[in-house]
């Protein structure tokens, strides 16, 4: 009898724990929205937006093409139709979609239709992906605002979001990784390799030249 009572108590405890976890997951989902943008190298976009207060996570991946579950090599080789992109998960009570869109435009060269900085080709073009009329309206408003401030034609398209495919694990949080990788500068930790790549690619220099003091992430 005592053994049966212990089993009932253990089962009840497990049920309570599972219920708490499920409630926590639902609460997390209710307090989260996503924004998917393409801004050239996804390492840089991920690094930029994970520094924004209210952003919970940024995941590097691919979107916009016809190839299911593409690899990084497939996308960069061309022919898949995919963009390198980042899915930004954020708490709208802490940071608005409008603010993130403003930051996005000011973190890229939205006048370049052929890629971004030293990375050329279709997969490195800029884009904003939307899943509803409301998201499209906000993206269009941010584009108009950015174009007025920049005084140049912005070519960044606003596209309907299809499936987002997460990139390989080694791309996630590359900018702060400690693994040793071989670069043209010799063996470096990922975090150091990232900094050298970003500088050599001219990202910050070009963004600063375009946006001046309105550039939010120069030096990341």
C-alpha positions as CSV (number, residue, x, y, z in Angstrom):
1,X,0.0,0.0,0.0
2,X,2.8,2.4,0.9
3,X,4.6,1.6,-2.4
4,X,1.4,2.3,-4.3
5,X,1.0,5.7,-2.5
6,X,4.7,6.5,-3.3
7,X,4.1,5.8,-6.9
8,X,1.0,8.0,-7.0
9,X,2.9,10.8,-5.3
10,X,5.8,10.5,-7.9
11,X,3.3,10.5,-10.7
12,X,1.6,13.6,-9.4
13,X,4.9,15.4,-9.0
14,X,5.9,14.5,-12.6
15,X,2.6,15.7,-13.9
16,X,3.0,19.0,-12.1
17,X,6.5,19.5,-13.4
18,X,5.4,18.7,-17.0
19,X,2.5,21.1,-16.6
20,X,4.8,23.8,-15.4
21,X,7.2,23.3,-18.3
22,X,4.3,23.3,-20.8
23,X,2.9,26.5,-19.4
24,X,6.4,28.1,-19.5
25,X,6.7,27.1,-23.2
26,X,3.3,28.6,-24.0
27,X,4.2,31.8,-22.1
28,X,7.5,32.0,-24.0
29,X,5.7,31.6,-27.3
30,X,3.0,34.1,-26.4
31,X,5.7,36.7,-25.6
32,X,7.7,36.1,-28.8
33,X,7.5,37.2,-32.4
34,X,9.9,36.5,-35.2
35,X,11.4,38.7,-37.9
36,X,13.4,37.2,-40.8
37,X,15.9,39.4,-42.7
38,X,18.7,38.8,-45.1
39,X,21.6,41.2,-44.8
40,X,24.6,39.5,-46.4
41,X,26.8,37.3,-44.2
42,X,24.4,35.8,-41.6
43,X,27.2,35.6,-39.0
44,X,27.2,39.4,-38.9
45,X,23.5,39.8,-38.8
46,X,23.2,37.3,-36.0
47,X,26.0,39.1,-34.1
48,X,24.3,42.5,-34.5
49,X,20.8,41.5,-33.4
50,X,21.7,39.3,-30.5
51,X,23.1,42.5,-28.9
52,X,19.7,44.2,-29.0
53,X,17.8,44.3,-25.8
54,X,14.6,42.4,-26.2
55,X,15.9,40.0,-28.8
56,X,15.8,36.4,-27.4
57,X,17.7,34.6,-30.1
58,X,18.9,34.9,-33.7
59,X,19.4,31.8,-35.9
60,X,21.3,31.7,-39.1
61,X,19.7,29.9,-42.0
62,X,18.3,30.0,-45.5
63,X,15.0,31.2,-47.0
64,X,13.4,32.2,-50.3
65,X,14.4,29.4,-52.6
66,X,13.0,26.1,-53.9
67,X,15.6,23.6,-52.5
68,X,14.4,21.9,-49.3
69,X,17.0,21.7,-46.4
70,X,19.8,23.2,-48.4
71,X,23.4,23.1,-47.2
72,X,25.6,26.1,-47.0
73,X,27.7,24.9,-49.9
74,X,24.6,24.5,-52.1
75,X,23.3,28.0,-51.3
76,X,26.6,29.8,-51.8
77,X,27.3,27.9,-55.0
78,X,24.1,29.3,-56.4
79,X,21.0,27.9,-58.1
80,X,18.9,27.2,-54.9
81,X,17.2,30.7,-54.9
82,X,17.9,30.9,-51.2
83,X,19.2,33.9,-49.3
84,X,21.5,33.7,-46.3
85,X,19.1,35.0,-43.6
86,X,18.6,35.3,-39.9
87,X,15.4,34.5,-37.9
88,X,15.2,36.9,-35.0
89,X,13.0,36.0,-32.1
90,X,12.1,38.9,-29.9
91,X,9.8,40.0,-27.1
92,X,7.5,42.7,-28.5
93,X,7.0,44.1,-25.0
94,X,10.7,45.0,-24.9
95,X,11.5,45.9,-28.5
96,X,9.1,46.6,-31.4
97,X,9.2,45.1,-34.9
98,X,9.4,48.7,-36.2
99,X,12.6,49.3,-34.1
100,X,14.2,46.1,-35.4
101,X,13.3,47.0,-39.0
102,X,14.9,50.4,-38.5
103,X,18.0,48.8,-37.1
104,X,18.1,46.4,-40.0
105,X,18.1,49.0,-42.7
106,X,20.8,50.9,-40.9
107,X,23.0,47.8,-40.5
108,X,23.3,47.0,-44.3
109,X,23.8,48.7,-47.7
110,X,20.2,48.5,-49.0
111,X,21.3,50.3,-52.2
112,X,23.3,47.2,-53.4
113,X,21.4,44.8,-55.5
114,X,24.3,42.4,-56.1
115,X,25.2,41.3,-52.6
116,X,26.7,42.9,-49.5
117,X,30.1,44.3,-49.1
118,X,32.8,41.8,-50.2
119,X,30.2,38.9,-50.5
120,X,28.7,38.9,-54.0
121,X,25.9,36.9,-55.5
122,X,22.2,36.3,-55.1
123,X,22.4,34.5,-51.8
124,X,24.0,37.6,-50.2
125,X,21.4,40.1,-51.2
126,X,19.3,42.0,-48.7
127,X,15.6,41.2,-48.1
128,X,12.8,41.3,-45.5
129,X,10.5,38.3,-45.3
130,X,6.9,38.8,-44.0
131,X,4.1,36.4,-43.1
132,X,1.1,38.7,-42.8
133,X,-0.4,42.0,-44.1
134,X,0.5,43.7,-40.8
135,X,4.1,42.6,-41.1
136,X,4.2,43.8,-44.7
137,X,2.8,47.2,-43.8
138,X,5.4,47.7,-41.1
139,X,8.2,46.6,-43.4
140,X,7.1,48.9,-46.2
141,X,6.8,51.9,-43.8
142,X,10.3,51.2,-42.5
143,X,11.6,51.0,-46.1
144,X,10.1,54.4,-46.9
145,X,11.5,55.9,-43.7
146,X,15.0,54.6,-44.4
147,X,14.9,55.7,-48.0
148,X,13.9,59.2,-47.0
149,X,16.7,59.4,-44.4
150,X,19.3,58.0,-46.8
151,X,18.3,60.0,-49.8
152,X,19.1,57.1,-52.1
153,X,17.0,54.4,-53.7
154,X,16.6,51.3,-51.5
155,X,16.5,48.0,-53.5
156,X,15.8,45.7,-50.6
157,X,12.7,43.7,-51.5
158,X,9.9,42.7,-49.1
159,X,9.0,39.1,-49.8
160,X,6.5,36.5,-48.6
161,X,8.2,34.2,-46.1
162,X,8.4,30.5,-47.0
163,X,10.1,27.8,-45.0
164,X,13.2,28.9,-43.0
165,X,15.9,26.2,-43.0
166,X,18.4,26.5,-40.1
167,X,22.0,26.5,-41.2
168,X,24.5,23.9,-40.0
169,X,25.4,24.0,-36.3
170,X,28.9,25.5,-36.8
171,X,27.3,28.6,-38.3
172,X,25.2,29.3,-35.2
173,X,26.9,31.9,-32.9
174,X,30.0,31.8,-35.0
175,X,31.0,35.2,-33.9
176,X,31.6,34.0,-30.3
177,X,32.9,30.5,-31.0
178,X,36.1,29.2,-29.5
179,X,36.9,26.5,-32.0
180,X,40.2,27.0,-33.9
181,X,39.7,27.4,-37.6
182,X,42.1,27.9,-40.5
183,X,41.9,31.3,-42.1
184,X,44.0,33.3,-44.5
185,X,45.4,35.0,-41.4
186,X,46.5,31.6,-40.0
187,X,44.8,29.5,-37.3
188,X,42.4,31.6,-35.3
189,X,39.6,31.1,-32.8
190,X,36.2,31.5,-34.5
191,X,35.6,34.8,-32.6
192,X,38.8,36.3,-33.8
193,X,38.4,34.9,-37.3
194,X,34.9,36.6,-37.4
195,X,36.3,40.0,-36.4
196,X,39.0,39.8,-39.0
197,X,36.6,38.7,-41.7
198,X,34.1,41.5,-40.8
199,X,36.8,44.2,-41.0
200,X,38.4,42.8,-44.2
201,X,35.0,42.6,-45.9
202,X,34.4,46.3,-45.3
203,X,31.0,45.9,-43.7
204,X,31.4,48.5,-41.0
205,X,33.3,51.0,-43.2
206,X,30.5,50.9,-45.8
207,X,27.7,51.1,-43.3
208,X,29.3,54.0,-41.6
209,X,29.9,55.8,-44.9
210,X,26.2,55.4,-45.7
211,X,24.5,56.0,-42.4
212,X,27.0,57.9,-40.3
213,X,25.9,58.2,-36.7
214,X,22.7,56.4,-37.5
215,X,24.6,53.2,-38.0
216,X,23.8,51.1,-34.9
217,X,26.2,48.2,-35.0
218,X,29.5,49.5,-36.3
219,X,32.4,47.7,-34.5
220,X,30.5,44.5,-33.6
